[in-house]
Amino acid sequence: MTSRFIPKRPLFGQEARLGLYLTAPVILIMGVLVILPLILTVVESFYRVEQMKQGIPFIGFKNYANLMLDKDVLKSWNNTFIYVVIAVAIETLGGLGAALVLNKVKIGRRWLLAVVVLPWCLPPVVNAIIWLWIYNPSYGLLNALLRSVGLISESHVWFNDRFTGLLLVAVVHAWRMLPLTAIILLAALQSIPANLYEAARLDGASAWRQFWLITLPLISGGLAISLSQSTVFAFNLFDEAWILNGSSIGTRSLMVQVYMSAFQNMKFSLGMALSIMAMIASLIVSAIYVLRVYKETRFD
Amino acid sequence: MRRLGFYAALGILILWSIGPVYWALVTSVTPPNALVSDILRLWPEQMTFEHYAKLFGATSTSQGNEVQSVWPQFSQAFFNSLLTAFAATVLTVLIAAFGGWAFVRLRFPGRDLIFVVIVGTLGVPAYTVMIPLYRIMISAGLVDTYTGVVLIYVSAFLPLALWLMRSVYQAMPLSLEEAAWLDGASKLYTLVRIVLPLAGPGLVATAILTFLSAWGQFMVPLVFSPTLDTKPLTVLIPEFVTRNYVDYGLMNAAGIVAIVPPVLLVIFLNRFLVQGLMAGASK
């Protein structure tokens, strides 16, 4: 009887409604274009989804089992692991060196930073084309430079050797991604209080000891972030391998393999299963770094 | 001695960073016959713009023969790159500017969970979602349309943009907004008139990062932009290779043209760019 006179309360308060309105585009776009496809990828990796075949029968782990036995797939795993090791090593050591230099520079640091971040800003495809010409077997800069300093006597066809090919692709990737590591580590370096170094100098610690005892432990957080970033990006290496050496098995990365399975051979579900395995692997590896760096450098 | 080591390191860093770009520039102005000579020159004896003329000219010659001009393709792809990158940037920044603020300042059900899930998708590689996305886009009729490509870009760059904008708003004092609310201003009015102007540098940083990512995209348009209707430069330029004769002068000239927008951003807005990278990477 009385309930009729109670005004109907809206489901959410005014603030909550505004919040939902403002984030609705985010939820809609991410939901339809990322979350839904992600779920579909997981589900359909257990089915056989192929352009050329009728029907989508449930096949359980068969896609995954096929991937474990496929020679090309195994080789592309192998290639990707080599890419990760080389790229992460170059990016971390080079990025640390660059950050130390940037931190020392007093005059014109802004412009030096601009120069250093430049490779990261360029389209990866253009980077790869620039390096493709440098690596050119007949007229490339790399051969010319090595010949002029006498390191090699005749020109090399670099991509004839599998490991050299992997190294050269990884160098191009590292050239692009190194600035990110440098910037992350520079931010970490700038947060170290200067009086720590003064105290160490008063105690007579050498520059080398200062680096090991002060700098490295205090930038370990930044190192963990940059290591996991480098790893995830190197796992997803595609553009450089594709432009420099196409689908050649010697330098084929996992993502190239996924692209070929899905969009060239039209075996969608096989590609999906492989992309899930790659994602899980890259997340596990980067999680290991974060945990290890965190454990080893924590002071109690 | 230590100073010498420092300057050597500085020199190597500069050479490593811009050396390859410089070499592409040199190649793009070197005559074809000098490109295939054995002598290493750091600047061509005779500078030429013929590779650029091939890109921009109405007619084109290759090895003495008249061939079809690449200008119609090149200009269309340049326009496609600009349009998709620009539209993706505007949309992403707009959505992140309002959404990011809501995630920081407003209380609504599921707020933290939604934010974590969305930022968590940064760890999902593009290919894990691209295969089903391809079929979704086909059934929606959005393959090879500006709308389709731009929407995918927005979904790819929104998580980082939200993350950046959230950290910008978190660093702002709440007292400013509270003062406006006490004066009777609505929350939305406060956001538009007081908060957004103060967030200018953060918005610019987010816009630059988004634009650069969209401009450089290759995997997404390779699948979703099969024809010149929407094909960007990054997909067109490598196609110059697949012809029987690889014209490195032309490719380097095209590459130099394609890096003009990013280089301009780095020269004129590097402060915002570095700020954005630092904010995006740390925390």
Interface residues (C-beta under 8 A of the other chain):
Chain A: F12 E15 A16 R17 L18 G19 L20 L22 T23 P25 V26 I27 I29 M30 V32 L33 V34 I35 L36 P37 L38 L40 T41 E44 G94 G97 A98 L100 V101 K104 V105 R110 W111 L112 L113 A114 V115 V116 V117 L118 P119 C121 L122 P123 P124 V125 V126 N127 I129 I130 W131 L132 W133 I134 N136 S138 Y139 L141 A144 L145 S148 W175 P179 L180 I183 I184 L186 A187 A188 A207 G222 I225 S226 Q229 V232 F235 N236 F238 D239 W242 I243 M255 V258 Y259 A262 F263 F268 G271 M272 S275 I276 A278 M279 S282 L283
Chain B: R2 F6 A9 L10 L13 I14 W16 S17 I18 P20 V21 W23 A24 T27 L35 V36 S37 D38 L40 I95 A96 F98 G99 W101 A102 F103 L106 R107 F108 P109 R111 I114 V117 I118 T121 G123 V124 P125 A126 Y127 T128 V129 M130 I131 P132 L133 Y134 R135 I136 L151 I152 V154 S155 L158 P159 L162 K187 L188 L212 W215 G216 Q217 F218 M219 L222 V223 L233 T234 V235 I237 P238 V241 Y248 M251 N252 G255 A258 I259 P262 V263 L265 V266 I267 N270 R271 L273 V274 L277 M278 A281 S282
